[in-house]
Amino acid sequence: MDRGSSDWELRGDPAVGLKMVARAVCPPVLWAGVGKIKRRSSSPDERSSSCSIGRGSRLAAQVYQAESGRGTIAIGRDCAINGLLVMERDSAVLRIGDNVFANLYTIFDCAASITVEDDVSIAYHCFISDTNNHNLAYSVRKHDLRRSREGTSDWSTVRCAPVHICRGAWLGAHSMVLKGVRIGIGSIVGAGSVVTKDVPDWTVVAGNPARPIRVLSEQER
């Protein structure tokens, strides 16, 4: 496996393949520090990420595991996934269907559940997150860095809600999809948009916050 390659096709044991990819694409400091994927172990305290990657899929993404995050990653068939996969907690689940394309610098920030159905296209520099990552109260938030360093982060103080991107949706470049949002079937999110509410099926939205622009015609579906 060539370290300089931008495409990775994983076959055989997906957990081993994922570890090889992460080691190859992560900077040495990141790998040694917070990007480490532990070996399989019989000890319950040393669980590895659960990862499955379908036939024909290629992963060109870094996998970042926070101090409490190993999580579950499931990628379907014939996908090309770039960017960064952040698994914040052991309970985090990232599911990607078949024939999904995520372009360069896309970030999936998963603390609860992110689901991407079949045939979804995601452009450059998109950000998809199911969590606030911090509490709104300064009195709570000011302790986050110390707790992270100590490995004692308290996710009970942070709001999380599943994200669901339905089949055939298209996210334009630099768009953001925030916690609790459903992107409808075949819908389009305009470049630079920030989506904070559900998007109906076959609808174009744009803006910050994103608002409906029009409904796609039958010929456009």
TIGULO-723726 format. One record per atom (N, C-alpha, C, O): z, x, y; residue in three letters. Coordinates in steps of 0.001 Angstrom, whole numbers, plus 500000, padded with zeros to 6 digits. Atoms other than C-alpha are relative to their C-alpha. Example, Ala and Ser with C-alpha at 12.3 -4.5 7.8 and 13.67 -1.06 7.14 Angstrom:
2
500000500890498810ALA507800512300495500ALA500000500900501200ALA500665501936501181ALA499940499180498810SER507140513670498940SER500730499230501090SER500899499739502198SER
! end
This chain:
221
500000500858498802MET500000500000500000MET500000500884501234MET500918501680501429MET500169499156498828ASP498839501598503217ASP500879499518501147ASP500779498362501558ASP499082500381498921ARG501492501604505960ARG499253499529501232ARG499755498681501970ARG500728500354498806GLY498804501321508627GLY499224498707499900GLY498630498273500887GLY500785501214500174SER497229498189507196SER500638498840500737SER501862498760500843SER499478501162499278SER497543494950509175SER500082498772499107SER500665497762499503SER499990501120500932ASP497061492669506152ASP500711500405498721ASP500578501530498239ASP499257499716501219TRP499273492414503119TRP499804498857499027TRP500040497697499365TRP500139501022501020GLU498505490573499918GLU501048500270498942GLU501032501323498303GLU498878499803500905LEU501581490106497765LEU499716499338498664LEU499341498167498605LEU500186500534501344ARG501290489651494038ARG501194500410499142ARG501981501269499540ARG498904499664500889GLY503715489788491121GLY501303499433500504GLY501363498292500962GLY498661500422499587ASP507428489620491951ASP500023499851501515ASP499941500858502218ASP500079500176498546PRO507481488071495455PRO501147500635500747PRO500961501092501875PRO498861499394499311ALA510966489358496292ALA499781501497500183ALA500080502051501241ALA500298498579499897VAL509927492925495543VAL498889500234501013VAL498950501166501815VAL501102499866499059GLY506700492438497449GLY500459499845501428GLY500031500601502301GLY499490500218498654LEU508537491096500481LEU500777501212500493LEU500663501594501658LEU499232498829499599LYS510864494080500500LYS499071501155500361LYS499319501876501326LYS500956498934499709MET507904496476500373MET499335499790501358MET499148500733502127MET500624500312498710VAL506260494696503300VAL500961500278501137VAL500597500928502117VAL499029499822498927ALA509428494661505386ALA500262501473500267ALA500352501886501423ALA499748498564499816ARG510066498373504773ARG498804500677500677ARG498977501578501498ARG501197499362499461ALA506458499247505639ALA499779499675501467ALA499380500544502242ALA500341500408498635VAL506153497269508858VAL501154500122500981VAL500923500155502189VAL498872499890499081CYS509683497569510271CYS500164501440500481CYS499969502372499700CYS499628498661499536PRO510570500545512475PRO501198500489499203PRO502032499682498794PRO498906499470500822PRO512968502888510622PRO501386499565500457PRO502246499264499629PRO498675500394499501VAL515904502024512909VAL500298498552499648VAL501410498223499237VAL499807501408500316LEU515386498291512405LEU500278499821498521LEU501154499051498126LEU499801500135501447TRP515096498707508659TRP501399500449499608TRP502071499787498817TRP498695499462500375ALA518240500826508449ALA501135499139500520ALA502214499107499927ALA498928500767499377GLY520212498495510706GLY500024498554499594GLY500731498184498657GLY499898501438500204VAL519566494770510794VAL498866499422499204VAL498897498238498870VAL501141500545500732GLY516270494452508940GLY500091500212498515GLY499100500025497808GLY499876499634501391LYS517648495418505563LYS499930498776499092LYS500543497745499369LYS500019501014501050ILE516801493312502517ILE500661500619498779ILE500150501592498225ILE499216499382501057LYS519348494008499822LYS499325499866498645LYS498533498954498406LYS500494500065501362ARG518519494758496213ARG500586498788499285ARG501626498253499671ARG499442501063500838ARG518960492065493601ARG501300500495499386ARG501416501661499010ARG498705499607500543SER522516492071492346SER500628498824499304SER500377497672499660SER499289501072500678SER524674490109489975SER501174499510500821SER501734498450500541SER498890500399499159SER527334489989492655SER499583498905500965SER498556499040501630SER500359501075499069PRO527342486710494652PRO500055500433501449PRO499479499768502310PRO499894499520498635ASP528187488730497760ASP498805500846500417ASP498703501251501576ASP501156499180499682GLU524929490666497555GLU498720499283499582GLU497861499852498909GLU501194500776500304ARG522347487907497247ARG498821500466500823ARG498982500807501995ARG501211499661499286SER518763488734498190SER499362498736500535SER499689497630500103SER500782501136499550SER516409486507500141SER499236499415498829SER498732500146497975SER500854500669500957SER514708483937497978SER498639499819500655SER498522499139501674SER501317500040499379CYS511009484321498674CYS498936499737498954CYS498924500366497896CYS501163500225500853SER507880482895497075SER498764499964500881SER498781499383501966SER501241499912499248ILE504327483572498235ILE498856499616499080ILE498693500196498006ILE501055500536500835GLY501338481676496899GLY498796500920499860GLY498619501874500618GLY501189499208500286ARG498136483073495495ARG499050500011501205ARG498819498981501837ARG500960499860498922GLY495689484397498078GLY500595500095501383GLY499856500230502359GLY499369499904498683SER498240484522500896SER500259501445500376SER500482502299499518SER499733498668499476ARG498731487554503090ARG501087499903501067ARG501047499042501946ARG498877499980499069LEU501906488376504988LEU499952501292500790LEU500039502379500219LEU499983498825499114ALA501738490729507978ALA501097499789501026ALA500865499900502229ALA498886500355499121ALA505131489862509407ALA501227500825499657ALA501460501174498500ALA498687499425500230GLN508454491566509867GLN500964498881499592GLN500847497745500052GLN498967500952500401VAL511388489833508201VAL501331500522500519VAL501812501570500088VAL498720499608499392TYR514587490001510262TYR501094499136499409TYR501033497908499460TYR498869500726500562GLN517813489070508546GLN501237500308500832GLN501699501449500870GLN498766499833499246ALA520818488531510796ALA501149500291499044ALA500999500202497825ALA498894499552500851GLU524233489623509567GLU500430498953498990GLU500965499298497936GLU499611501056500924SER524829486244507935SER498784499294499412SER498924498264498753SER501201500725500357GLY521216485360507226GLY499156500674498944GLY498654501777499162GLY500957499563501001ARG519250485828504027ARG498974498895499811ARG497773499121499952ARG500855501165499965GLY517845482374503558GLY498940499937498929GLY498891500765498020GLY501069500269500954THR514849481019501664THR498670499913500746THR498547499191501735THR501344500013499437ILE511185481663502488ILE499032499569498906ILE499012500157497825ILE501000500460500955ALA508413479747500719ALA498666499854500723ALA498531499037501634ALA501325500002499379ILE504774480393501652ILE498985499552498957ILE498980500057497835ILE500968500554500936GLY501928478441500043GLY498796500898499774GLY498859502107499999GLY501210499257500364ARG498418479483499005ARG499069500196501201ARG499034499387502128ARG501090499731499058ASP495651481042501096ASP500460499980501463ASP499759499460502331ASP499466499914498635CYS497808481671504185CYS499822501407500557CYS499668502371499807CYS499939498712499308ALA497714484470506755ALA501098499883501048ALA500916499221502070ALA498815500156499159ILE501119484827508397ILE500313501327500685ILE500597502326500025ILE499680498815499203ASN501697487337511202ASN501273499752500805ASN501784498633500847ASN498885500167499073GLY504588487976513571GLY501338500394499435GLY501483501449498818GLY498615499699500349LEU508302487803512876LEU500652498767499384LEU500604497680499959LEU499262501069500665LEU510299485674510425LEU501480500334500110LEU501952501299499510LEU498575499747499775VAL513936485458511532VAL500810499012499168VAL500704497800499353VAL499140500833500839MET516403484155508957MET501437500201500470MET502052501236500212MET498711499865499330GLU519651483483510790GLU501189499814499062GLU502240500423499261GLU498874500332500877ARG521802482112507936ARG499524499925498552ARG498333499772498282ARG500322500161501416ASP521958481986504145ASP499379498645499712ASP498529498529498829ASP500472501357500253SER521275478251504332SER498650499709500656SER498091498630500456SER501272500208499314ALA518120478694506454ALA498854499901498999ALA498801500652498026ALA501151500201500883VAL514902477454504820VAL498726499939500846VAL498600499083501722VAL501316499985499352LEU511385478303506056LEU498954499668498951LEU498757500424497999LEU501034500428500948ARG508631476406504234ARG498662499947500724ARG498535499306501767ARG501352499993499443ILE504951477034504955ILE499048499541498905ILE499090500056497787ILE500899500574500990GLY502240475033503185GLY498800500879499703GLY498863502098499864GLY501222499287500349ASP498711476003502101ASP499063500089501208ASP499062499221502081ASP501046499843498994ASN495931477323504337ASN500568499958501423ASN500021499287502299ASN499356499930498688VAL498230478066507288VAL499725501366500616VAL499840502394499948VAL500246498754499269PHE497347480679509909PHE500969500097501170PHE501031499202502014PHE499124499697498862ALA499945482172512259ALA499553501330500576ALA499605502352499892ALA500579498812499407ASN498481484686514678ASN501071500994500447ASN502267500756500282ASN499110498893499642LEU499988487900516050LEU501098499568500961LEU500891498732501841LEU498837500148499121TYR503434487920517696TYR500634498604499957TYR501449498264500815TYR499314501277500195THR504384484457516475THR501400500257499433THR501582501134498589THR498622499870500483ILE508150484071515897ILE500446498675499391ILE500385497632500041ILE499315501120500633PHE509729481676513406PHE501488500350499990PHE501904501273499289PHE498559499739499908ASP513455481560514257ASP500717498888499256ASP500839497773499762ASP499529501043500918CYS515121479709511388CYS501486500148499685CYS501913501123499066CYS498583500059500343ALA518804478799511174ALA500307498793499123ALA501314498781498414ALA499810501218500797ALA518448475370509542ALA498783499780499112ALA498798500140497935ALA501191500298500799SER514974474257508418SER498777499923500896SER498758499180501876SER501306500093499356ILE511427474860509615ILE498972499732498909ILE498870500489497943ILE501043500357500963THR508593473149507719THR498653499970500706THR498493499315501736THR501370499991499486VAL504916473841508375VAL499097499506498869VAL498997500154497827VAL500829500566501054GLU502533471643506389GLU498637500687499922GLU498374501637500658GLU501303499391500267ASP499010472460505157ASP499093499989501237ASP499208499122502103ASP501119499971499047ASP496087473455507405ASP500438500101501454ASP499703499672502343ASP499516499828498623VAL498174474276510498VAL499491501331500557VAL499463502341499854VAL500428498784499306SER496837476807513021SER500969500295501146SER501270499419501957SER499032499590498990ILE499251478741515232ILE499442501218500714ILE499169502237500079ILE500652498943499218ALA497867480925518038ALA500974501128500339ALA502114501152499875ALA499205498837499605TYR499152484153519597TYR501291499610500726TYR501336498635501476TYR498765500036499205HIS502725484521520871HIS500682498631499998HIS501274498246501006HIS499273501276500073CYS504068481149519714CYS501435500245499544CYS501728501232498870CYS498581499900500350PHE507808480577519290PHE500440498663499435PHE500332497631500097PHE499578501220500684ILE509170478046516806ILE501446500201499567ILE501741501109498790ILE498582499793500272SER512946477604516602SER500706498683499730SER500432497675500382SER499230501198500337ASP515329475105515035ASP501442500095500499ASP502315499366500027ASP498618499789499560THR518401476309516929THR500074500402501468THR499137500985502014THR499729499497498645ASN519879476891520386ASN500377501473500001ASN500254502151501021ASN499546498619500164ASN521170480240519076ASN501338500310500672ASN502042501224500243ASN498726499783499306HIS524139480031521476HIS500584498652500408HIS499867497659500529HIS499332501178499465ASN526695477490522624ASN499726499883501495ASN499582500894502182ASN500255500195498570LEU526095475954526052LEU501172500454500863LEU500981500780502034LEU498811499654499220ALA529653476781527144ALA500159501517500114ALA500187502226499108ALA499799498566499773TYR530115480208528699TYR501253500514499293TYR501251501618498749TYR498738499568500596SER533697480355527403SER499857500302498511SER500601501114497962SER500289499737501416VAL532299480259523846VAL498951501097499869VAL499093502018499065VAL501171499120500111ARG529032482125524401ARG500330501465500284ARG499688502360499735ARG499706498618499597LYS530641485222525933LYS500514500851498831LYS500528502079498913LYS499496499266501165HIS532079486147522513HIS498908500266498958HIS499170500913497944HIS501042499931501031ASP528724485988520681ASP499644501432499607ASP499502501722498419ASP500398498633500317LEU527824489683520939LEU501055500702499158LEU500732501373498178LEU498932499370500779ARG531213490856519707ARG500028499462498579ARG500160500226497622ARG499968500590501335ARG531147488409516813ARG498806500438499156ARG498921500631497946ARG501171499525500727SER527640489474515899SER500221501416499481SER499881501730498340SER499723498624500423ARG528707493111515798ARG501009500043498860ARG500933500901497980ARG498963500038501029GLU531690492189513655GLU499540499269498748GLU500208499313497715GLU500467500792501131GLY529620489994511366GLY500771498720499812GLY500900498228498691GLY499172501210500082THR531747486945512203THR499428498867500852THR500181498037501361THR500623501053499186SER529240484717514027SER500400498619499497SER500475498377498292SER499558501355500338ASP530338481075514141ASP498902499005500334ASP498776498574501480ASP501121500907499778TRP527325478808513698TRP500448498552500172TRP499640497700500541TRP499514501369499811SER529526475699513799SER500009499603501467SER500082498415501783SER500004500283498560THR529458475992517609THR498591499910500578THR498427499696501779THR501389499934499538VAL525640476130517800VAL499219498796499486VAL499297498459498304VAL500801501151500399ARG523308473128517770ARG498733500447499288ARG498006501313499775ARG501201499738500783CYS520580473235515110CYS499416498665499549CYS500162497711499329CYS500657501209500497ALA518030470611514023ALA498638500387499444ALA497947501221500029ALA501241499594500666PRO515028470803511666PRO498764499814500867PRO498688498895501682PRO501325500097499378VAL511508471406512960VAL498989499687498904VAL499033500263497816VAL501015500387500991HIS508565469779511179HIS498637499955500694HIS498419499162501609HIS501359499954499465ILE504939470639511960ILE499063499445498935ILE498885500056497881ILE500775500720501016CYS502636468220510147CYS498607500607499818CYS498147501417500623CYS501292499430500408ARG499310468983508490ARG498952499885501118ARG498876498893501843ARG501125499993499078GLY496348469929510626GLY500337500198501454GLY499440500141502296GLY499632499788498592ALA498312470571513824ALA499516501365500484ALA499287502274499686ALA500435498746499379TRP497242473319516244TRP500911500277501182TRP501025499467502102TRP499142499567498896LEU499663475195518492LEU499248501039500816LEU498857502078500286LEU500694499065499127GLY498009476898521481GLY500843501218500323GLY502058501218500124GLY499340498729499708ALA498856480430522597ALA501190499830500938ALA501144499041501882ALA498784499955499178HIS502326481054524084HIS500737498645500043HIS501545498420500944HIS499259501263500022SER503544477559523172SER501325500188499274SER501498501106498472SER498670499961500600MET507139476874522158MET500316498632499401MET500087497597500026MET499549501230500657VAL508438474291519678VAL501493500161499747VAL501914501072499034VAL498547499841500057LEU512180473726519956LEU500637499067498981LEU499967498224498385LEU499260500645501081LYS514830472309517671LYS499812498484499975LYS499696497837501016LYS500038501439500189GLY514575468799516231GLY498662499342500238GLY498578498114500253GLY501306500542499631VAL510866468391517028VAL499119499795498769VAL499116500605497843VAL501059500241500988ARG508175466831514826ARG498663500014500732ARG498455499248501673ARG501366499972499480ILE504563467752515638ILE499146499175499045ILE499062499497497860ILE500696500946500856GLY502381464924514324GLY498734500541499358GLY498256501620499709GLY501202499637500746ILE499379465067511994ILE498840500235500968ILE498555499393501820ILE501194499707499225GLY496359466742513602GLY500201500147501489GLY499224500197502235GLY499745499927498554SER498031467032516985SER499760501406500541SER499751502380499789SER500301498737499339ILE497295469791519502ILE501019500221501116ILE501257499340501942ILE499067499608498945VAL499844471596521680VAL499286500998500901VAL498880502068500448VAL500720499149499064GLY498257473101524785GLY500667501341500221GLY501882501470500069GLY499494498649499767ALA498641476790525597ALA501120499988501039ALA501020499319502067ALA498884499864499069GLY501933477655527287GLY500935498819500068GLY501813498780500929GLY499160501204499967SER503545474310526509SER501363500242499359SER501515501112498501SER498664499972500586VAL507232473798525713VAL500283498602499450VAL500441497647500209VAL499867501304500649VAL507709470990523196VAL501465499745499685VAL502070500458498884VAL498592500332500189THR511150469381523326THR500194498641499346THR501309498285498965THR499932501324500609LYS510310465924521930LYS498874499839498986LYS497891500579499015LYS501007500232501030ASP508326464557518989ASP498627499736500605ASP498501499126501667ASP501388500230499605VAL504535464541519281VAL499378499034498994VAL499406499314497796VAL500618500946500933PRO502734461499517788PRO498790500623499297PRO498267501645499741PRO501190499547500709ASP499898461958515286ASP498785499967500926ASP498681499113501806ASP501303499967499322TRP496470462897516678TRP500103499930501529TRP499331499236502190TRP499756500032498561THR497792463533520185THR499942501406500583THR500427502360499973THR500004498735499274VAL497130466329522682VAL501142499960501010VAL501252499015501791VAL498917499901499019VAL500212467421524658VAL499894501332500719VAL499345502295500184VAL500019498758499229ALA500617470043527372ALA501072499935501074ALA501506498853501470ALA499052499933498897GLY503058471210530015GLY501376500464499589GLY501642500723498416GLY498609499615500212ASN506705472160530389ASN500898499064500815ASN501005499195502034ASN500104500280501434PRO508146469993529072PRO498663499341499661PRO498035498724500522PRO501290500522500420ALA505087468944527060ALA499974498476500071ALA500924497800499677ALA500204501446499906ARG503734465451527743ARG498641499651499421ARG497734500483499438ARG501299500404500556PRO500915463469526090PRO498905500014501062PRO499097499543502183PRO501174499968499126ILE497491464068527648ILE499003498928499575ILE498503498169500404ILE500898501038500510ARG495315461906525422ARG500125499940498486ARG500730500810497859ARG500057500166501454VAL494803460644521884VAL498617500439499534VAL497613500072500144VAL501275499544500526LEU492083462311519828LEU499193498833499432LEU499737497950498769LEU500868501057500517SER489107460099519012SER499781500173498500SER500109501214497932SER500277499941501430GLU488060459310515454GLU499057501156499689GLU499189501786498640GLU500943498927500224GLN485221461834515809GLN500659501378500088GLN500114502359499582GLN499300498726499848GLU487744464565516687GLU501048500240498929GLU501744501255498945GLU498954499862501017ARG489948464017513680ARG499481500593498707ARG500246500769497758ARG
! end
